[in-house]
Amino acid sequence: MMSPGTRELVVASPPPPPIRYALTQIAAELDARFVRAGDALAAAIELSEQIVGGLDAIVSALDARDADAATDDLAEVAAAITALPAALTARGRRIATITDIAALLRAHVLDMHRSLRMLRAYGMNIKIAAAGEAQFVSFVEGMEDKIAAGEALLIEVIRALNALDAAVVGVQQADRRLAGDCAHAVPALPQRLLADARALGEHRSGSAQIAVRVGAIARAIQAKVARLLHAMQIGDRTRQRLDHVVAALELLDARAYPPAARAHVERLLAAQLAQIVQDFERETGALIGNLQGLLPDVAALGALLADRAGEVDRGTLIRLDRSVSDADRIIVPLRAAQRQAEEMGRLIAATVSDLTARLDGLGAIRTDVQEIATNTRLLCRQHSDIGRAVAVVAQEVELSASGLGTTATEVGRTIGELGTAQRLLGDEGGGIDGGARLGRALTTIRTAVTRTERLVRDGSEDARRLVALLETSAAELGREFALGGPITQVQALLSERAEAAPVPAPADEGALRTLLPAIADLYTMASERDIHVDFLLPGMALIGHPAHDEDGLF
């Protein structure tokens, strides 16, 4: 323990000689500068990859499968709209046929209804002519029950025909509106859709060509980036070589070697430094050159983006969007009319099914009336006096029964014709309903517009940033890599000091035969050994070379 009043003696390590210190500082600064250079290069590479990826995304915004499908959809919708007037005319004829058949069926049903009313009146006449004879009254009451059941059935048939008429009127109104739209749209709209389909195909073809150009530029950028990454290794190699020179100076300063031996080693190290400067300036120059070499590629990418931006501004996809939207305004009422036609078809089918189910009931009316006529004649024979009075009425009943039977047969035939007409109308299917196809095409186009606009905007901004970054980085790296001067100053100092010393004499060879192999063991690169060989004494050779020199690693 120190006594009070004494001071601790601090012994500091002596500073390294100026040359070693200068080279150590240069090596340390070299690392920092190459870290900054690496950051700038990484940012440039990331931006270039981002731009190439954006262009790829623009190209794929409308991929071949979607574009082909949209083109086919547009062409088929154009064909459907072109065929629409003829389809409406044909459907109008079929609907007119249905209307005529329904009117005829209505007339037959009304005839049957009138016949039943007449039979009801004849029943009252029979009661009067029979003067209240119980058997005749009972017969007439049974007859009236059957007539009432027949009238109820006919009322249901009339109700179904009324619903059918309302459906037909709705479809005819929709078709008239649609025909008016077609008069304005055909043939201009289908022709425009076909032109749009061609434009969509051309747009896709142009995108495919751009994809080829983007691929070529991307490969050029990748090659230059590979060279940049290779050139960046000069920082690590230079630092290692400077470390080797510093280590050699430490060996030299470790002992008091003869001046001539020291001078010989200093000339060797000056030669190493001269080669370091030469290699460093060549490689950093190549690095900056490759960095600047990215500018034409970036300019090409910018031109492609400008071309795509112009494509958006010229509005190829936007025009397609508008055209397809215009077509959709025709398709919307078309789809509504088609749905009404389908509803009418279902109603007709239901009406036909309902009427067919009632054919037996209608036939039963005819049978009942015929039985009424037959039974009336039988009653007349059984009651001779009253029968003669009733026979006149019975004759009218028989005539009505015969006419009603004929009408009932016509009703059955007419219902069959209505079923045939309904099937013909149903055979039209949904061929004129292009809404689904048009919707798919519109979705494809709008998706491509949205993606393209966003990607062009972002890509153009990235290209501007990359150009600015490359220009700034090239200038800054030129300043960052200005280390040749300081190294040359150290090399000149070593050379100047060595020149003042004598040439090694035989007495100095012992020191050199110790120093030179020790320095050689420091090397990791062939370029260092190539210089070292020139400073070996006669009879000396490099021994124990590493199997792989680090020159080859970069």
C-alpha positions in Angstrom: 0.0 0.0 0.0 1.3 3.4 -0.8 1.9 5.9 2.0 -0.1 9.0 2.1 1.3 11.7 -0.1 2.8 9.3 -2.6 1.5 9.2 -6.2 0.8 6.1 -8.3 3.2 5.8 -11.1 1.3 5.1 -14.4 3.5 3.7 -17.1 1.9 4.2 -20.5 2.7 2.0 -23.5 4.8 3.9 -26.0 2.9 5.0 -29.1 3.5 3.0 -32.3 5.9 4.5 -34.8 4.2 7.1 -37.1 4.2 4.9 -40.2 2.5 1.9 -38.4 0.1 4.3 -36.7 -0.8 5.9 -40.0 -1.4 2.6 -41.7 -3.5 1.3 -38.8 -5.7 4.4 -38.9 -6.1 4.1 -42.7 -7.2 0.5 -42.3 -9.7 1.4 -39.6 -11.1 4.2 -41.7 -11.3 1.9 -44.7 -13.8 -0.4 -42.9 -16.0 2.5 -41.9 -16.0 3.8 -45.5 -16.8 0.5 -47.0 -19.7 0.0 -44.5 -21.2 3.2 -45.8 -20.5 2.2 -49.4 -22.2 -1.2 -48.7 -25.3 0.6 -47.3 -25.6 2.8 -50.4 -25.2 -0.2 -52.7 -27.7 -2.3 -50.7 -30.3 0.6 -51.0 -29.6 0.8 -54.8 -30.0 -2.9 -55.3 -33.2 -3.0 -53.2 -34.7 -0.2 -55.3 -33.7 -1.7 -58.6 -35.3 -5.0 -57.6 -38.4 -3.2 -56.4 -38.7 -1.5 -59.8 -38.2 -4.7 -61.8 -40.7 -6.5 -59.5 -43.2 -3.6 -60.0 -42.9 -3.8 -63.8 -43.4 -7.6 -63.6 -46.5 -7.0 -61.6 -47.7 -4.4 -64.2 -47.2 -7.0 -66.9 -49.1 -9.6 -64.9 -51.9 -7.2 -63.9 -53.6 -8.7 -67.0 -52.3 -12.2 -67.3 -52.8 -14.2 -70.5 -55.5 -16.5 -69.2 -57.7 -13.6 -67.8 -57.1 -11.5 -70.9 -58.0 -14.3 -73.3 -61.1 -15.1 -71.2 -62.2 -11.4 -71.2 -61.5 -11.1 -74.9 -63.7 -14.2 -75.6 -66.4 -12.8 -73.3 -66.5 -9.5 -75.1 -66.7 -11.2 -78.5 -69.5 -13.4 -77.4 -71.5 -10.6 -75.8 -71.0 -8.6 -79.0 -72.4 -11.5 -81.0 -75.3 -11.8 -78.5 -76.2 -8.1 -78.8 -75.9 -8.3 -82.6 -78.3 -11.2 -82.6 -80.7 -9.6 -80.1 -83.0 -7.8 -82.5 -83.6 -11.0 -84.4 -84.0 -12.9 -81.1 -86.6 -10.3 -79.9 -88.5 -10.6 -83.2 -88.6 -14.4 -82.9 -89.6 -14.2 -79.3 -92.3 -11.7 -80.2 -93.8 -14.2 -82.7 -93.8 -17.0 -80.1 -95.4 -14.7 -77.6 -98.0 -13.7 -80.2 -98.7 -17.3 -80.8 -99.1 -17.9 -77.0 -101.4 -14.9 -76.9 -103.6 -16.2 -79.7 -103.8 -19.6 -78.2 -104.7 -18.2 -74.8 -107.4 -16.0 -76.4 -108.8 -19.0 -78.2 -108.7 -21.1 -75.0 -110.5 -18.2 -73.2 -113.2 -18.2 -75.9 -113.7 -21.9 -75.6 -113.9 -21.7 -71.8 -116.4 -18.8 -72.0 -118.5 -20.9 -74.5 -118.5 -23.7 -72.0 -119.5 -21.3 -69.2 -122.4 -19.9 -71.4 -123.5 -23.5 -72.1 -123.6 -24.2 -68.4 -125.6 -21.1 -67.7 -128.1 -22.1 -70.4 -128.3 -25.6 -68.9 -129.1 -24.0 -65.6 -131.9 -22.0 -67.3 -133.1 -25.2 -68.9 -133.3 -26.8 -65.5 -135.6 -24.1 -64.3 -137.8 -24.6 -67.4 -137.9 -28.3 -66.7 -139.2 -27.6 -63.2 -141.9 -25.3 -64.6 -142.9 -27.7 -67.4 -143.0 -30.6 -64.9 -145.3 -28.6 -62.7 -143.3 -29.4 -59.6 -143.3 -33.2 -60.1 -141.0 -34.4 -57.3 -138.9 -36.7 -59.5 -138.2 -33.9 -62.0 -137.5 -31.5 -59.2 -135.0 -33.9 -57.6 -133.4 -34.5 -61.0 -133.0 -30.8 -61.7 -131.5 -30.2 -58.3 -128.8 -32.9 -59.0 -128.3 -31.3 -62.4 -127.7 -27.8 -60.8 -125.1 -29.3 -58.4 -123.1 -30.6 -61.3 -123.4 -27.3 -63.2 -122.2 -25.4 -60.2 -119.1 -27.7 -59.9 -118.4 -27.1 -63.6 -118.8 -23.3 -63.3 -116.3 -23.3 -60.3 -113.8 -25.2 -62.4 -114.2 -22.9 -65.3 -113.7 -19.8 -63.1 -110.4 -21.2 -61.9 -109.3 -21.7 -65.5 -110.3 -18.1 -66.3 -108.2 -16.9 -63.3 -105.1 -18.8 -64.6 -105.6 -17.3 -68.1 -105.8 -13.8 -66.5 -102.4 -14.3 -64.8 -101.0 -15.6 -68.1 -102.2 -12.5 -69.9 -100.7 -10.2 -67.3 -97.3 -12.0 -67.7 -97.4 -11.7 -71.5 -98.2 -8.0 -71.3 -95.2 -7.5 -68.9 -92.8 -9.3 -71.3 -94.1 -7.5 -74.3 -93.5 -4.1 -72.6 -90.0 -5.1 -71.6 -89.2 -6.3 -75.1 -90.5 -3.1 -76.6 -88.1 -1.1 -74.3 -85.3 -3.4 -75.1 -86.0 -3.1 -78.9 -85.8 0.6 -78.5 -82.4 0.3 -76.8 -81.2 -2.0 -79.5 -82.2 0.5 -82.2 -79.7 2.9 -80.7 -77.0 0.4 -79.8 -76.9 -2.0 -82.8 -74.7 -2.3 -84.7 -72.5 0.4 -83.1 -72.1 -1.2 -79.6 -71.3 -4.7 -80.8 -68.7 -3.3 -83.2 -67.2 -1.3 -80.4 -67.1 -4.4 -78.2 -65.3 -6.3 -80.9 -62.8 -3.5 -81.3 -62.4 -3.5 -77.5 -61.7 -7.2 -77.6 -59.0 -6.6 -80.2 -57.6 -3.7 -78.2 -57.5 -6.0 -75.1 -55.6 -8.6 -77.1 -53.1 -6.0 -78.4 -52.7 -4.6 -74.9 -51.8 -8.0 -73.6 -49.4 -8.6 -76.5 -47.7 -5.3 -75.7 -47.4 -6.4 -72.1 -45.8 -9.6 -73.2 -43.2 -7.7 -75.2 -42.5 -5.5 -72.2 -42.1 -8.6 -70.1 -39.3 -9.7 -72.5 -37.6 -6.3 -72.2 -38.0 -6.2 -68.4 -36.3 -9.7 -68.3 -33.4 -8.4 -70.4 -32.9 -5.4 -68.2 -33.2 -7.4 -65.1 -30.5 -9.8 -66.3 -28.2 -6.8 -67.1 -28.8 -5.4 -63.6 -28.1 -8.7 -62.0 -24.8 -9.0 -63.9 -23.8 -5.5 -62.9 -24.8 -6.1 -59.3 -22.7 -9.3 -59.3 -19.7 -7.2 -60.4 -20.5 -4.6 -57.8 -20.5 -7.2 -55.1 -17.2 -8.6 -56.4 -15.7 -5.1 -56.4 -16.8 -4.5 -52.9 -14.4 -7.1 -51.7 -11.5 -4.8 -52.5 -12.1 -3.1 -49.1 -11.6 -6.3 -47.1 -8.6 -7.3 -49.3 -7.0 -3.9 -48.9 -7.5 -3.9 -45.2 -5.9 -7.3 -44.9 -2.9 -6.3 -47.0 -2.5 -3.1 -44.9 -2.6 -5.3 -41.7 0.1 -7.5 -43.2 2.3 -4.4 -43.8 1.7 -3.2 -40.3 2.5 -6.7 -38.9 5.7 -6.8 -41.0 6.7 -3.4 -39.6 6.1 -4.7 -36.1 8.5 -7.6 -36.8 11.0 -5.1 -38.1 10.7 -2.9 -35.1 10.8 -5.8 -32.6 14.6 -6.0 -32.8 17.5 -3.8 -33.7 18.2 -5.1 -37.3 21.1 -3.7 -39.3 20.2 -0.5 -41.2 20.8 -2.2 -44.6 18.5 -5.1 -43.7 15.8 -2.7 -42.4 16.1 -0.7 -45.6 15.7 -3.8 -47.7 12.5 -4.8 -45.9 11.2 -1.2 -46.1 11.7 -1.2 -49.8 9.7 -4.5 -49.9 6.9 -3.0 -47.9 6.9 0.2 -50.0 6.5 -2.0 -53.1 3.6 -3.8 -51.4 2.0 -0.4 -50.6 2.4 0.8 -54.1 0.7 -2.3 -55.4 -2.1 -1.9 -52.8 -2.7 1.6 -54.1 -2.7 0.5 -57.7 -5.1 -2.4 -57.0 -7.4 -0.3 -54.7 -7.8 2.5 -57.2 -8.4 0.1 -60.1 -11.1 -1.9 -58.2 -12.8 1.1 -56.6 -12.8 2.8 -60.0 -14.5 -0.4 -61.4 -17.0 -0.3 -58.5 -18.0 3.3 -59.2 -18.1 2.6 -62.9 -20.4 -0.4 -62.4 -22.6 1.7 -60.1 -22.8 4.4 -62.7 -23.4 1.6 -65.3 -26.8 0.9 -63.6 -28.0 4.4 -64.7 -28.8 3.3 -68.4 -30.6 0.3 -67.1 -32.6 2.4 -64.7 -33.3 4.9 -67.5 -34.6 2.0 -69.6 -36.8 0.9 -66.7 -38.0 4.5 -66.3 -38.9 4.6 -70.0 -40.9 1.4 -69.7 -42.7 2.9 -66.8 -43.4 6.1 -68.7 -44.7 3.9 -71.6 -47.0 2.1 -69.2 -48.0 5.5 -67.7 -48.7 6.8 -71.2 -50.8 3.7 -71.8 -52.8 4.4 -68.7 -53.0 8.1 -69.6 -54.1 7.2 -73.2 -56.7 5.2 -71.5 -56.7 1.9 -73.3 -57.9 0.1 -70.3 -60.1 3.0 -69.1 -61.7 3.2 -72.6 -62.3 -0.5 -72.3 -63.9 0.0 -68.9 -66.2 2.7 -70.3 -67.2 0.7 -73.4 -68.0 -2.4 -71.3 -69.9 -0.2 -68.9 -72.0 1.2 -71.8 -72.7 -2.3 -73.0 -73.7 -3.2 -69.4 -76.5 -0.6 -69.7 -77.9 -2.6 -72.5 -77.3 -5.9 -70.8 -79.1 -4.8 -67.6 -82.5 -4.4 -69.3 -81.7 -7.4 -71.4 -81.3 -9.5 -68.3 -84.4 -8.0 -66.8 -86.4 -8.9 -69.9 -84.8 -12.3 -70.0 -85.8 -12.9 -66.4 -89.4 -11.8 -67.2 -89.5 -14.2 -70.1 -88.2 -17.0 -67.9 -90.9 -16.1 -65.3 -93.5 -16.1 -68.0 -92.2 -19.4 -69.3 -92.6 -20.8 -65.8 -96.0 -19.3 -65.4 -97.1 -20.8 -68.8 -95.7 -24.1 -67.8 -97.6 -24.0 -64.5 -100.7 -22.9 -66.3 -100.4 -25.7 -68.8 -99.8 -28.1 -66.0 -102.8 -26.8 -64.1 -105.0 -26.9 -67.2 -103.9 -30.3 -68.1 -104.7 -31.5 -64.6 -108.2 -30.0 -65.1 -108.8 -31.7 -68.4 -110.4 -34.6 -66.6 -112.6 -32.2 -64.7 -113.6 -30.5 -68.0 -114.3 -33.9 -69.5 -116.4 -34.7 -66.5 -118.5 -31.6 -67.3 -119.2 -32.9 -70.8 -120.1 -36.4 -69.4 -122.4 -34.8 -66.8 -124.2 -32.8 -69.4 -124.6 -35.8 -71.6 -126.0 -37.7 -68.7 -128.4 -34.9 -68.0 -129.7 -35.0 -71.5 -130.0 -38.8 -71.5 -131.8 -38.8 -68.1 -134.1 -36.0 -69.2 -135.3 -38.1 -72.2 -135.8 -41.2 -69.9 -137.9 -39.2 -67.5 -140.0 -37.8 -70.3 -140.9 -41.4 -71.4 -141.8 -42.4 -67.9 -144.2 -39.5 -67.5 -146.2 -39.3 -70.7 -148.4 -36.3 -70.0 -145.7 -34.2 -68.2 -143.1 -35.8 -70.4 -144.5 -34.3 -73.5 -144.2 -30.8 -72.0 -140.7 -31.4 -70.7 -139.5 -33.1 -74.0 -139.3 -29.7 -75.7 -136.9 -28.6 -73.1 -135.0 -31.9 -73.1 -134.4 -31.4 -76.8 -132.6 -28.1 -76.1 -130.6 -29.8 -73.3 -129.4 -32.4 -75.7 -128.3 -29.8 -78.2 -126.4 -27.9 -75.5 -124.8 -31.1 -74.3 -123.6 -31.9 -77.8 -122.1 -28.4 -78.4 -120.5 -28.3 -75.0 -118.9 -31.7 -75.7 -117.4 -30.3 -78.9 -116.1 -27.2 -77.1 -114.6 -29.3 -74.3 -112.7 -31.3 -77.0 -111.4 -28.0 -78.5 -110.3 -26.9 -75.0 -108.2 -30.1 -74.6 -106.6 -29.6 -78.0 -105.9 -25.9 -77.3 -104.3 -26.7 -74.0 -101.9 -29.0 -75.9 -101.0 -26.3 -78.3 -100.3 -23.9 -75.4 -97.9 -26.5 -74.0 -96.1 -26.8 -77.3 -95.7 -23.0 -77.6 -94.4 -22.9 -74.0 -91.7 -25.4 -74.8 -90.6 -23.5 -77.9 -90.3 -20.3 -75.9 -88.4 -22.2 -73.2 -86.0 -23.5 -75.8 -84.6 -20.0 -76.2 -82.7 -20.5 -73.0 -80.4 -17.8 -71.7 -78.5 -17.3 -74.9 -79.2 -13.5 -75.1 -78.3 -13.0 -71.4 -74.6 -11.9 -71.6 -74.6 -10.2 -68.2 -72.4 -12.8 -66.5 -69.8 -12.8 -69.3 -69.8 -9.0 -69.4 -69.4 -8.8 -65.6 -66.4 -11.1 -65.7 -64.7 -9.0 -68.5 -65.5 -5.8 -66.6 -64.0 -7.2 -63.4 -60.8 -8.3 -65.2 -60.4 -4.9 -66.9 -61.1 -2.8 -63.7 -58.7 -5.0 -61.7 -56.0 -4.4 -64.3 -56.7 -0.6 -64.4 -56.4 -0.3 -60.6 -53.3 -2.4 -60.3 -51.6 -0.8 -63.2 -52.2 2.8 -62.0 -50.9 2.0 -58.6 -47.8 0.2 -59.8 -47.0 2.8 -62.4 -47.2 5.5 -59.8 -45.1 3.7 -57.2 -42.6 2.4 -59.8 -42.1 5.9 -61.3 -41.3 7.3 -57.9 -38.9 4.4 -57.2 -37.1 5.1 -60.5 -36.6 8.8 -59.7 -35.3 7.9 -56.2 -32.9 5.3 -57.7 -31.5 7.7 -60.3 -30.9 10.3 -57.5 -29.4 7.6 -55.3 -27.0 6.3 -58.0 -25.8 9.8 -58.9 -25.3 10.8 -55.3 -23.7 7.5 -54.3 -21.2 7.6 -57.2 -20.1 11.1 -56.2 -19.9 10.2 -52.5 -18.1 6.9 -53.1 -15.5 8.7 -55.2 -14.8 10.8 -52.1 -15.0 7.9 -49.7 -12.5 5.9 -51.7 -9.9 8.6 -52.0 -7.5 6.7 -49.8 -4.8 6.2 -52.4 -3.2 9.5 -51.5 -2.6 8.8 -47.8 -1.3 5.3 -48.5 1.0 6.7 -51.2 2.4 9.2 -48.7 3.3 6.4 -46.3 4.8 4.5 -49.2 6.9 7.5 -50.2 8.1 7.9 -46.6 9.2 4.3 -46.5 10.9 4.6 -49.9 12.7 7.8 -49.0 13.9 6.3 -45.7 15.1 3.1 -47.4 17.0 5.0 -50.2 19.3 6.7 -47.6 20.4 3.3 -46.3 23.2 1.2 -47.8 22.6 -1.9 -49.9 22.6 -5.1 -47.8 26.0 -6.6 -47.4 26.8 -10.3 -46.8 26.8 -9.6 -43.1 23.1 -8.5 -43.3 21.9 -11.7 -45.0 21.4 -13.5 -41.7 18.9 -10.9 -40.5 17.1 -11.0 -43.8 17.0 -14.8 -43.9 15.1 -14.5 -40.6 12.9 -11.6 -41.5 11.8 -12.4 -45.0 10.4 -15.9 -44.3 8.6 -14.5 -41.2 7.0 -11.8 -43.3 6.1 -14.3 -46.1 4.2 -16.3 -43.5 1.9 -13.3 -43.0 0.6 -13.3 -46.6 -2.7 -14.7 -47.6 -2.7 -13.5 -51.2 -0.7 -14.4 -54.3 -0.3 -10.8 -55.3 1.6 -10.2 -52.0 3.9 -13.2 -52.7 4.5 -12.1 -56.3 6.0 -8.9 -55.0 7.8 -10.6 -52.1 9.7 -13.0 -54.6 11.5 -10.0 -56.1 13.1 -9.2 -52.7 14.3 -12.7 -51.8 18.1 -13.2 -51.5 19.9 -15.5 -53.9 19.1 -19.1 -53.1 16.0 -18.2 -51.1 12.5 -19.5 -52.1 9.0 -19.2 -50.7 8.1 -22.3 -48.7 4.8 -23.5 -47.4 2.4 -21.6 -49.6 -1.3 -21.9 -48.6 -3.3 -24.2 -50.8 -5.8 -21.4 -51.5 -5.0 -17.7 -51.7 -7.7 -15.3 -50.8 -7.3 -13.5 -54.1 -9.3 -16.3 -55.6 -12.1 -16.0 -53.1 -13.3 -12.7 -54.4 
